[in-house]
Amino acid sequence: MPNITVARRQNALALFQDYAEKALAKGASPKGLEQAFAATLQISPSMWSQIKSSRPIGDKLARQIEQHQGKPVGWLDEARVD
């Protein structure tokens, strides 16, 4: 059984990577991308920073991230292979 904490963090980071690539392709400045991404998830930049480093993503926050990123319920929980 894959570790759900690790899967959620990896998937959240993948969502940010996708967001950043699209924003940069549109000519956005790299400065402020993390804050802007946090805003799209309706969380604070501080919370996003904690998630990236070590904070586990609970069920409620996982569903919130999925909703704001247009992903189906449970998407964040699934281990992905690159």
C-alpha positions in Angstrom: 0.0 0.0 0.0 1.6 3.3 -1.0 2.0 6.0 1.6 -0.9 8.4 1.2 1.0 11.3 2.8 3.8 10.9 0.2 1.4 10.5 -2.7 -0.6 13.6 -1.7 2.6 15.7 -1.4 4.0 14.5 -4.7 0.7 15.1 -6.5 0.3 18.6 -5.0 3.9 19.4 -6.2 3.0 18.1 -9.6 -0.1 20.4 -9.7 2.2 23.3 -8.8 4.7 22.3 -11.5 1.9 22.3 -14.1 0.6 25.6 -12.8 4.0 27.2 -12.9 4.8 25.9 -16.4 1.5 27.3 -17.8 2.0 30.6 -16.1 5.6 31.0 -17.3 4.5 30.0 -20.8 2.0 32.9 -20.7 4.8 35.3 -19.7 4.3 35.5 -16.0 7.2 36.3 -13.8 8.6 33.5 -11.7 8.5 35.7 -8.6 5.2 35.3 -6.8 4.1 32.1 -8.5 4.0 30.1 -5.3 1.8 32.8 -3.6 -0.5 32.9 -6.7 -0.8 29.1 -6.6 -1.6 29.1 -2.9 -4.3 31.7 -3.7 -5.9 29.4 -6.3 -6.1 26.7 -3.6 -7.5 29.2 -1.1 -4.7 28.5 1.3 -2.0 30.8 2.7 1.4 30.9 1.2 2.7 29.8 4.6 0.5 26.7 4.4 1.7 25.9 0.9 5.3 26.2 2.1 4.6 23.8 4.9 2.9 21.3 2.6 6.0 21.4 0.3 8.3 20.6 3.1 6.7 18.3 5.6 3.1 19.1 6.6 0.8 16.2 5.8 -2.3 17.0 3.7 -5.4 15.9 5.5 -8.6 14.7 3.9 -10.4 18.0 4.0 -7.5 19.9 2.5 -6.9 17.2 -0.1 -10.5 17.5 -1.3 -10.2 21.3 -1.3 -7.1 21.2 -3.5 -8.8 18.7 -5.9 -11.8 20.9 -6.1 -9.9 24.1 -6.9 -7.7 22.3 -9.4 -10.6 20.6 -11.2 -9.6 17.1 -10.2 -11.9 14.3 -9.3 -12.3 13.3 -5.6 -9.5 11.0 -4.6 -7.1 12.2 -7.3 -4.5 13.5 -4.9 -4.5 10.1 -3.0 -3.4 8.1 -6.0 0.3 7.2 -6.5 1.5 8.3 -10.0 4.3 7.0 -12.1 6.2 9.6 -14.1 
